[in-house]
Amino acid sequence: MTSPGSATSRGKGLLLTFICIGIFMVYLDSTIVNVALPEMQHHLSADMTQLQWVIDAYALVVACLLLMAGTLGDIFGRKRIFLGGLLGFIGASALCAVSNSYDFLLVARVIQGAAGSVMIPVSLALVSVAFPEPAARARAIGIWAGIGGLALAAGPVLGGVLVDHLGWQSIFWVNVPFGLIAFAVLVRQLEESKAPARRRADILGQVLFIVSMASLVWALIEASSRGWSDSLILGAFALAAVSLIGFVAWELRQEQPMLPMNLFRSPVVVVAGAVNFLGLFGLYGSIFLLTFYLQQINGLSTTATGVRFLALNVSIMVFSYLASVIAAKFGPKPPILIGSVASAVGLLALAQLDPGSGFADYWWAMALLGAGVSLVGAPATVALLSSVRPEQAGTASGVSNTFRQVGSVFGVALTGTLLIRHLGSGVPDALGKVQLDPAVRHQAGAALSAGDLGVIGQLPARLQGPVMDAVAPVFTDGLRIGFTAAAVGTLVGGLFALFVLPGRKKMAAARAAAAQAGPGARAPRTASDAAAR
């Protein structure tokens, strides 16, 4: 292993700052884009299905490549991989900014996601190497971990201000100067490091995982326009199932699998992954739906939309800290149960939104959702890490992050699909109540059924009000379906935790047993088994 060398405290602080700037940009681009979607829809003539892909193409690539990204750093050098990812992210951001068509933007978002995916796990390894002292490392990792919450909070507000004053392209241009400065500093400050043991990349496993996730998400999103019985949709579902089975079979045969299947012998790992998946499913699905509700139904600017999202994001930041404290004192099970119920109540309250509902009607529901997601996320990760051996902690953390990323992808895919399906059935009847020329009715109906409410602004002024009044209730009814589906998901996660997760004493016993187990020991199947040992 190449030694990172010694560095002054000032040098280490500079190093951590610019690593975090790189990671901040990666996380920021998962949230900042949401408030710009209506502007993109107008300028790129995109329907809602295409806008789902603008969000999910990025998140899906990150989710699929996250597990293997750390291995690439171990093999080829963490400095080389991180800086290569940073340059790729800067270049892809510039491509997004100059996009003049939906197809060009989608390709650029895929490249951006691929570059960002390698930066996340490799950055954590770089921080760990740069701060070898336990106390300093703990502080540095705490700062690194807080970047995600800060980016989540900053995304909608920063995006709103940029879009209102500089256009939607500015949300991508902002990455370029900061990224180039970070690269210039890190290329001088970073020392190269690799893993001490020889590792190899699981290429076939990675390909099978990508095919499975991509085909499943494609089927979920495109089913709204093609129909669930369409042969291509059914074929995509079949491909997803076959490739997933192939992925599991392949991983079971590998000495160094990308995803060690023995982790899933523990029901605690399965439940922790499930509640992380379902929590992010509800969060990102609701952010996607609320963006369109606030801007296209209530007519708010992007800045005003971002400010309202502070009710959600500040709550996430506050309760992310409190969740760790509560889990440490009472164990992970109570906060997960409370958080699941809080998320469900918040989502069900958001499902009651009507056209024109004021901020006073829903700010508390957004705050409750943020608190619930946070009370679920950190304790579920604590439970997962407590159920595996110490040498598996890094892999288990990667599994947890993958579940969270996949949950965000599916949240946007499924809630958006449910909304579009409802619009397709409800818009024609709603327009039937408005006096429209048949040709205008057909053209406007097709666009509105696909989720493009911007077409209302192209109608004669005398028709815009009546058409919006007719269509807005259909849109909010579709929101109810999406929010309700997300609420059911969070409650299912809570039930899993209630019946499967052990209490504080058994979890402590499991942690002690995992710490005492040797590297070759088989992981306990359950926390009860660990306590019995």
C-alpha positions in Angstrom: 0.0 0.0 0.0 1.3 3.4 -0.8 1.6 5.6 2.3 -0.4 8.8 2.2 2.4 10.5 4.0 2.1 13.0 6.8 0.4 16.3 6.4 -0.1 19.3 8.6 -3.4 20.0 10.2 -3.9 22.9 7.8 -3.2 20.7 4.9 -5.6 18.0 6.1 -8.3 20.6 6.6 -7.8 21.9 3.1 -7.9 18.3 1.8 -11.1 17.5 3.6 -12.7 20.8 2.5 -12.2 20.2 -1.2 -13.1 16.5 -1.0 -16.4 17.6 0.6 -16.9 20.2 -2.1 -16.7 17.4 -4.7 -19.1 15.2 -2.8 -21.5 18.1 -2.1 -21.9 18.6 -5.9 -22.7 14.9 -6.4 -25.4 15.0 -3.7 -26.7 18.4 -4.7 -27.5 17.2 -8.2 -29.9 14.7 -6.9 -32.1 17.4 -5.4 -31.4 20.7 -7.2 -32.8 19.5 -10.5 -36.3 18.9 -9.1 -37.3 22.6 -8.9 -36.0 23.2 -12.4 -38.2 20.4 -14.0 -41.1 22.7 -15.1 -38.7 25.0 -16.8 -37.0 22.1 -18.5 -40.4 20.8 -19.6 -41.2 24.2 -21.2 -37.8 24.7 -23.0 -37.2 21.1 -24.0 -40.8 20.2 -24.8 -40.6 17.2 -22.5 -43.5 15.3 -21.0 -43.6 14.0 -17.5 -42.3 10.5 -18.4 -39.2 12.2 -19.8 -38.8 14.3 -16.8 -38.9 11.2 -14.6 -35.9 10.0 -16.6 -34.0 13.3 -16.0 -34.2 12.5 -12.3 -33.9 8.7 -12.4 -31.2 8.4 -15.1 -28.8 10.1 -12.7 -29.9 8.3 -9.5 -30.1 4.9 -11.2 -26.6 5.0 -12.5 -25.3 6.1 -9.1 -27.3 3.2 -7.4 -26.0 0.6 -9.9 -22.3 1.6 -9.8 -22.0 2.4 -6.1 -21.2 -1.1 -5.0 -18.2 -1.6 -7.4 -16.9 2.0 -7.3 -15.0 1.4 -4.1 -13.3 -1.6 -5.6 -12.1 0.4 -8.5 -10.4 2.8 -6.1 -8.7 -0.1 -4.3 -7.4 -1.5 -7.6 -6.4 1.5 -9.6 -5.7 4.0 -6.9 -8.1 6.2 -5.0 -6.6 9.5 -6.0 -6.7 8.6 -9.7 -10.3 7.3 -9.5 -11.6 10.3 -7.5 -10.0 12.9 -9.7 -11.1 11.1 -12.8 -14.7 11.0 -11.4 -14.5 14.7 -10.5 -13.3 15.7 -14.0 -16.0 13.5 -15.6 -18.6 15.2 -13.3 -17.5 18.7 -14.3 -17.5 17.8 -18.0 -21.0 16.1 -17.8 -22.4 19.1 -15.9 -21.2 21.4 -18.7 -22.9 19.0 -21.2 -26.1 19.2 -19.2 -26.0 23.0 -19.3 -25.6 23.3 -23.1 -28.2 20.6 -23.8 -30.7 21.8 -26.4 -32.8 18.7 -26.5 -34.1 16.1 -24.1 -32.1 13.3 -25.5 -28.8 15.2 -25.2 -29.6 16.1 -21.6 -30.5 12.5 -20.7 -27.1 11.2 -22.0 -25.3 13.9 -20.1 -27.2 13.0 -16.9 -26.1 9.4 -17.3 -22.5 10.4 -17.7 -22.8 12.7 -14.7 -24.3 9.9 -12.6 -21.5 7.5 -13.6 -18.8 10.0 -12.6 -20.5 10.9 -9.3 -21.0 7.2 -8.3 -17.2 6.6 -8.1 -16.6 9.7 -6.1 -18.9 8.8 -3.1 -17.2 5.6 -1.7 -13.7 6.5 -2.9 -14.0 9.9 -1.1 -14.7 8.1 2.2 -11.7 5.9 1.7 -9.5 9.0 1.0 -10.8 10.7 4.2 -10.0 7.5 6.3 -6.5 7.4 4.9 -5.8 11.1 5.4 -7.0 11.0 9.0 -5.4 7.8 10.6 -5.9 9.0 14.2 -9.2 7.6 15.5 -10.5 10.8 17.0 -9.6 12.9 14.0 -11.0 10.3 11.6 -14.3 10.2 13.5 -14.6 14.0 13.2 -13.7 14.0 9.6 -16.1 11.3 8.7 -18.8 13.1 10.6 -18.2 16.2 8.5 -18.2 14.0 5.3 -21.5 12.4 6.4 -23.2 15.7 7.0 -22.5 16.9 3.5 -25.4 14.8 2.1 -27.9 16.5 4.5 -26.6 19.9 3.7 -26.8 19.3 0.0 -30.4 18.0 0.4 -31.4 21.2 2.2 -29.5 23.6 -0.1 -30.7 22.0 -3.4 -34.2 23.3 -3.7 -33.4 26.8 -2.4 -30.3 27.2 -4.4 -31.9 25.7 -7.5 -34.9 28.1 -7.1 -32.8 31.2 -7.0 -30.6 30.1 -9.9 -33.5 29.1 -12.1 -35.4 32.3 -11.4 -32.5 34.6 -12.1 -30.2 32.7 -14.5 -32.3 30.0 -16.1 -32.4 26.2 -15.6 -28.9 25.7 -17.2 -27.3 27.5 -14.3 -28.0 24.6 -11.9 -25.4 22.7 -13.9 -23.0 25.5 -14.7 -22.6 26.2 -11.0 -20.7 22.9 -10.7 -18.0 23.9 -13.2 -16.0 26.6 -11.4 -16.2 24.9 -8.0 -15.3 21.6 -9.5 -12.2 23.0 -11.3 -11.0 24.7 -8.1 -11.4 21.5 -6.1 -9.5 19.5 -8.8 -6.7 22.1 -8.9 -6.2 21.8 -5.1 -6.7 18.0 -4.8 -4.3 17.1 -7.6 -1.6 18.7 -5.5 -2.8 17.7 -2.0 -3.9 14.1 -2.4 -1.5 11.3 -2.0 -2.2 8.0 -3.9 -3.3 5.0 -2.0 -4.6 1.5 -2.8 -5.9 -1.5 -0.9 -3.2 -3.7 0.7 -4.7 -6.9 -0.6 -5.1 -7.7 -4.3 -8.7 -7.3 -5.5 -10.5 -7.7 -8.8 -13.5 -6.0 -10.3 -16.7 -8.1 -10.6 -17.5 -7.1 -14.1 -20.2 -9.7 -14.9 -21.9 -9.1 -11.6 -21.9 -5.4 -12.3 -23.4 -5.9 -15.8 -26.1 -8.2 -14.5 -27.0 -5.7 -11.7 -27.3 -2.8 -14.2 -29.4 -4.8 -16.6 -31.8 -5.9 -13.8 -32.3 -2.4 -12.3 -32.4 -0.5 -15.6 -34.9 -2.8 -17.2 -37.2 -2.8 -14.1 -37.1 1.0 -13.8 -37.7 1.4 -17.6 -40.7 -0.8 -17.4 -42.2 1.1 -14.4 -41.7 4.5 -16.0 -42.7 3.6 -19.6 -45.8 1.5 -18.5 -47.7 4.7 -18.0 -47.6 5.5 -21.7 -47.3 2.1 -23.3 -49.7 0.2 -20.9 -48.9 -2.6 -18.5 -49.8 -5.3 -20.9 -47.5 -4.0 -23.7 -45.1 -6.7 -25.0 -42.0 -4.5 -24.4 -43.1 -3.7 -20.9 -43.7 -7.4 -20.1 -40.4 -8.3 -21.8 -38.5 -5.7 -19.6 -40.0 -7.1 -16.5 -39.0 -10.6 -17.6 -35.5 -9.4 -18.4 -35.2 -7.8 -15.0 -36.2 -11.0 -13.2 -33.9 -13.2 -15.2 -30.9 -10.9 -14.9 -31.5 -10.5 -11.1 -31.6 -14.3 -10.7 -28.4 -14.5 -12.7 -26.8 -11.8 -10.6 -27.6 -13.7 -7.3 -26.4 -17.0 -8.8 -23.2 -15.4 -10.0 -22.4 -13.6 -6.7 -22.9 -16.9 -4.8 -20.1 -18.4 -6.8 -17.5 -15.6 -6.3 -14.7 -15.5 -3.8 -14.8 -11.7 -3.9 -18.4 -10.9 -4.8 -19.5 -7.4 -5.4 -22.5 -8.0 -3.1 -21.8 -10.8 -0.5 -25.0 -12.8 -0.4 -24.2 -14.1 3.1 -25.1 -10.7 4.5 -28.8 -11.4 3.7 -28.8 -14.5 5.9 -29.5 -12.0 8.7 -33.1 -10.8 8.8 -31.8 -7.6 10.4 -29.8 -6.8 7.2 -32.9 -7.5 5.1 -35.2 -5.3 7.3 -32.7 -2.5 7.5 -32.3 -2.5 3.8 -36.1 -2.6 3.3 -36.8 0.4 5.6 -34.0 2.4 4.0 -35.5 1.6 0.5 -39.1 2.4 1.5 -38.1 5.6 3.4 -36.3 7.1 0.4 -39.0 5.8 -1.9 -41.5 8.0 -0.1 -39.2 11.0 0.3 -38.1 11.3 -3.4 -41.5 10.4 -4.7 -43.0 13.2 -2.7 -40.4 15.7 -3.7 -41.1 14.9 -7.4 -44.8 15.3 -7.0 -44.7 18.4 -4.8 -42.5 20.2 -7.3 -45.2 20.0 -9.9 -48.0 20.8 -7.5 -46.4 23.9 -6.1 -45.2 25.3 -9.5 -47.8 24.2 -12.0 -51.0 24.0 -9.9 -50.3 26.7 -7.3 -48.3 28.8 -9.7 -45.3 29.5 -7.4 -41.9 30.6 -8.7 -38.9 28.2 -8.3 -37.5 30.3 -5.5 -40.8 30.2 -3.6 -40.9 26.5 -4.2 -37.4 26.0 -2.8 -38.2 28.1 0.3 -41.2 25.9 1.0 -39.1 22.8 0.8 -37.1 24.1 3.8 -39.9 22.7 6.0 -38.9 19.3 4.8 -35.1 19.7 4.5 -34.5 21.5 7.8 -36.5 18.8 9.5 -34.3 16.2 7.9 -31.1 17.9 9.1 -32.4 18.3 12.7 -33.8 14.8 13.1 -30.8 13.1 11.4 -28.8 14.2 14.4 -31.5 13.3 16.9 -32.1 9.9 15.4 -28.5 8.8 16.1 -28.8 10.0 19.7 -32.1 8.2 20.2 -30.8 5.0 18.6 -27.8 5.0 20.8 -29.9 5.3 23.9 -32.9 3.2 23.1 -31.7 1.0 20.3 -32.7 1.3 16.6 -36.2 -0.3 16.8 -38.2 2.5 18.6 -37.0 5.4 16.3 -37.6 3.2 13.2 -41.2 2.5 14.3 -41.9 6.1 15.3 -40.3 7.4 12.0 -42.3 5.0 9.9 -45.6 6.2 11.4 -44.5 9.8 11.2 -43.6 9.5 7.5 -46.9 7.7 6.8 -48.9 10.4 8.6 -47.0 13.2 6.7 -47.6 11.5 3.4 -51.3 10.9 4.0 -51.7 14.6 5.0 -50.0 15.6 1.8 -52.5 13.4 0.0 -55.2 15.8 1.1 -53.8 18.8 -0.8 -56.3 20.6 -3.1 -55.6 23.2 -5.8 -54.6 26.4 -4.0 -53.8 24.9 -0.6 -51.7 27.4 1.4 -48.4 26.8 3.1 -50.1 26.6 6.4 -52.0 23.6 5.2 -49.0 21.4 4.5 -45.7 22.7 6.0 -46.2 20.6 9.1 -46.8 17.5 6.9 -43.5 18.1 5.1 -41.7 18.6 8.4 -43.3 15.3 9.7 -42.2 13.5 6.6 -38.6 14.8 7.0 -38.5 13.8 10.7 -39.9 10.4 9.9 -37.4 9.6 7.1 -34.5 10.7 9.3 -35.7 8.7 12.3 -35.8 5.6 10.0 -32.6 6.1 8.1 -29.8 6.4 10.6 -31.1 3.8 13.1 -31.7 1.3 10.3 -28.0 1.7 9.2 -27.0 1.3 12.9 -29.0 -1.9 13.1 -27.4 -3.2 9.8 -23.8 -2.4 10.9 -24.4 -4.0 14.3 -25.5 -7.3 12.8 -22.3 -7.9 10.7 -18.7 -8.6 11.5 -16.4 -5.6 11.7 -14.5 -6.4 8.5 -17.9 -6.4 6.7 -18.8 -2.9 7.9 -17.7 -1.2 4.7 -19.5 -3.6 2.4 -22.6 -3.4 4.6 -22.5 0.4 4.5 -22.4 0.2 0.7 -25.4 -2.1 0.7 -27.3 0.3 2.9 -26.5 3.2 0.5 -27.4 1.2 -2.5 -30.8 0.4 -1.0 -31.3 4.1 -0.3 -30.4 5.1 -3.8 -32.5 2.4 -5.4 -35.4 3.5 -3.2 -35.1 7.1 -4.5 -35.1 5.8 -8.1 -38.2 3.7 -7.6 -40.0 6.5 -5.7 -39.8 8.8 -8.7 -40.6 6.0 -11.2 -43.7 4.6 -9.5 -45.3 7.8 -8.1 -44.8 9.5 -11.5 -46.2 6.5 -13.3 -49.3 6.4 -11.1 -49.9 10.1 -11.6 -49.6 9.9 -15.4 -51.9 6.9 -15.5 -54.5 8.8 -13.6 -54.1 11.9 -15.8 -54.6 9.7 -18.9 -58.0 8.5 -17.7 -59.2 11.7 -16.0 -58.1 14.6 -18.3 -60.4 13.8 -21.3 -63.5 13.8 -19.0 -62.3 17.0 -17.4 -61.8 18.8 -20.7 -65.3 17.7 -21.8 -66.7 20.3 -19.4 -64.9 23.1 -21.2 -66.0 24.6 -24.5 -63.0 23.8 -26.8 -62.5 23.4 -30.5 -62.2 19.7 -31.2 -58.6 20.1 -32.6 -57.6 22.1 -29.6 -59.2 19.6 -27.3 -57.3 16.8 -28.9 -53.9 18.5 -28.9 -54.3 19.9 -25.3 -55.7 16.7 -24.0 -52.7 14.7 -25.3 -50.2 17.0 -23.7 -52.1 17.3 -20.4 -52.6 13.5 -20.2 -48.8 13.2 -20.5 -48.3 15.6 -17.6 -47.4 18.7 -19.6 -49.4 21.5 -17.9 -47.3 24.1 -19.7 -49.6 23.6 -22.7 -52.3 25.6 -20.9 -50.2 28.7 -21.3 -50.3 28.3 -25.0 -54.1 28.4 -25.1 -56.1 31.7 -25.7 -56.2 33.7 -22.5 -60.0 33.3 -22.2 -59.5 29.5 -22.1 -56.5 29.2 -19.7 -58.5 29.7 -16.5 -61.4 27.3 -17.3 -58.9 24.6 -18.5 -56.8 24.9 -15.4 -59.8 24.8 -13.1 -61.0 21.6 -14.9 -57.6 19.9 -14.9 -56.1 20.9 -11.5 -58.5 18.6 -9.5 -57.5 15.7 -11.7 -53.9 16.4 -11.1 -54.3 16.6 -7.3 -56.3 13.4 -7.3 -53.3 11.7 -9.0 -51.1 13.1 -6.3 -53.3 11.4 -3.7 -52.6 8.1 -5.3 -48.9 8.6 -5.3 -48.7 9.9 -1.8 -50.9 7.1 -0.5 -48.8 4.4 -2.2 -45.7 5.9 -0.5 -47.4 6.0 2.8 -48.4 2.3 2.6 -44.7 1.5 1.8 -43.4 3.3 4.9 -45.9 1.5 7.1 -44.9 -1.9 5.6 -41.3 -1.0 6.5 -42.4 -0.2 10.1 -44.2 -3.5 10.4 -41.0 -5.3 9.2 -39.1 -3.5 11.9 -41.7 -4.2 14.6 -41.8 -8.0 14.0 -38.2 -8.7 13.0 -35.8 -6.2 14.5 -34.5 -7.1 18.0 -34.7 -4.8 21.0 -31.8 -2.9 22.5 -30.4 -5.7 24.7 -30.4 -8.3 21.9 -28.9 -5.8 19.5 -26.1 -5.1 22.0 -25.5 -8.8 22.3 -25.4 -9.1 18.6 -22.9 -6.3 18.3 -20.6 -7.9 20.9 -20.8 -11.3 19.2 -20.1 -9.8 15.8 -17.0 -7.9 17.3 -15.7 -11.1 18.8 -16.2 -13.2 15.7 -13.0 -13.9 13.6 -12.7 -12.9 10.0 -13.6 -16.4 8.9 -16.5 -16.8 11.2 -20.0 -17.1 9.8 -22.3 -14.2 10.5 -25.1 -15.0 12.9 -28.4 -15.5 11.1 -30.3 -13.4 13.6 -29.6 -11.2 16.6 -31.2 -13.8 18.8 -28.6 -16.3 17.5 -25.9 -13.9 18.2 -27.1 -13.4 21.8 -27.3 -17.1 22.3 -23.6 -17.4 21.3 
